[in-house]
Amino acid sequence: MTWEITWALILGFALSSVVQAVVRRSTIVRLLGDDRPRTLALASALGAASSSCSYAAVALARSLFRKGADFTAAMAFEIASTNLVIELGVILALLMGWQFTLAEFTGGPVMIAALAVLFRLFLRDKLVQEARAQADRGLAGSMEGHAAMDMSVQREGSFARRLLSAEGFTSVSHVFVMEWAAIIRDLVGGLLIAGAIAAWVPDSFWRGFFVAGHPLAAKVWGPLIGPVVAVISFVCSIGNVPLAVVLWKGGISFGGVAAFIFADLIILPILNIYRKYYGLKMAAFILGTFFVTMAIAGYVIELVFGGLGLVPGRASAKIPDQGVSWDYTTWLNIVFLLLAAVLIVRFARTGGLAMLRMMGGSPDAGGSEPGHAHHAMDSGSAQAGHGHDGHDGHDGHEGHDGHEGEPA
């Protein structure tokens, strides 16, 4: 399975890196000040252009909240950061079929809309203020350093001019490698768990667990049990896709698969991070509302895709077990591994190794934050810096070479 998906992951992360290279962190903060529909739509779009690592997305959402972003907008950004990203769509299409990619990009906005309604109905100002006070304590969660880094291109100019510059090349390489470093643990864990379950757990167990013999009951049960399986699987982000393949082959409903993939943001380790970030009450509120919205999105997908005849056959999902052979996958892997090698070399030659050491980092770097470190770029005598936004929770500005910082 690892061999089958390597080229697709590299392609997805490369495309995502290009987008992130031109989206500045300060712009995101400035646009998320309320919970109006337009703001939530922007939060979703900006989240889709951001990190695919669930831990980094959760840390970044808190950072945005501390800097003044509306809590609902920050949560919408967080959901989009893991469920509407390019690389997820690519890997779903490869392993499970384009219908799952379409379902993911359909269900994500449904989930965000449902969450906005639930927050408007049940989220009280007192709970938000308590959560903000807890967030301002700056307790560390996971991937704090990665979430604090703004690796976007800081020079002015058109999209193409910024992207095709030496700074653009460096920015893409930095985002690419850091994203891989952020998700590699979950990806490897997901592949190992999926491989073990596919090899050792008989299909009869899954068919019984998902009541596959009763079509209507399976459709009702799937979106409810999918998030539960995700919560106890400890696998999030891209890493839960291989397990989703196994569950789909085992008999879970189409909507249940979608709800399982959405639930990467309520696995047990992340629930503990919510407790640290926002307090126990808000963590429980997030768990309850996220679970409901995931189930709602699963039911909507089940009804809509079933009604349109877009639910694929289970045979289309791939659990590769034929070994490596010389076919199109091998050639694509060679091409994209070469691309990855080029980006890794650029990353290593432009201060990237120091960035890797700061991935865990701290939500409050104080006076020695990496946010003002300038990385030399291998472009003749030119020098450019990547402003790493280390001012989590402070009214400051980002340090850029030759540019005034933008207010947070």
Sequence and secondary structure as in RCSB ss.txt:
>XXXX:A:sequence
MTWEITWALILGFALSSVVQAVVRRSTIVRLLGDDRPRTLALASALGAASSSCSYAAVALARSLFRKGADFTAAM
AFEIASTNLVIELGVILALLMGWQFTLAEFTGGPVMIAALAVLFRLFLRDKLVQEARAQADRGLAGSMEGHAAMD
MSVQREGSFARRLLSAEGFTSVSHVFVMEWAAIIRDLVGGLLIAGAIAAWVPDSFWRGFFVAGHPLAAKVWGPLI
GPVVAVISFVCSIGNVPLAVVLWKGGISFGGVAAFIFADLIILPILNIYRKYYGLKMAAFILGTFFVTMAIAGYV
IELVFGGLGLVPGRASAKIPDQGVSWDYTTWLNIVFLLLAAVLIVRFARTGGLAMLRMMGGSPDAGGSEPGHAHH
AMDSGSAQAGHGHDGHDGHDGHEGHDGHEGEPA
>XXXX:A:secstr
 HHHHHHHHHHHHHHHHHHHHT  HHHHHHH SS  HHHHHHHHHHHHTS   HHHHHHHHHHHHHTT  HHHHH
HHHHHHHHS HHHHHHHHHHT HHHHHHHHHHHHHHHHHHHHHHHHH  HHHHHHHHHHHTT    SSHHHHH  
 S  S S HHHHHTSHHHHHHHHHHHHHHHHHHHHHHHHHHHHHHHHHHHS HHHHHHHTTTTSHHHHHHHHHHH
HHHHHHHH   GGGHHHHHHHHHHHT  HHHHHHHHHGGGGSHHHHHHHHHHH HHHHHHHHHHHHHHHHHHHHH
HHHHHHHTT    GGGS    S   SSHHHHHHHHHHHHHHHHHHHHHHTTHHHHHHTSS  S  GGG GGG   
   BTTB         TTSS B  BTTB   B 
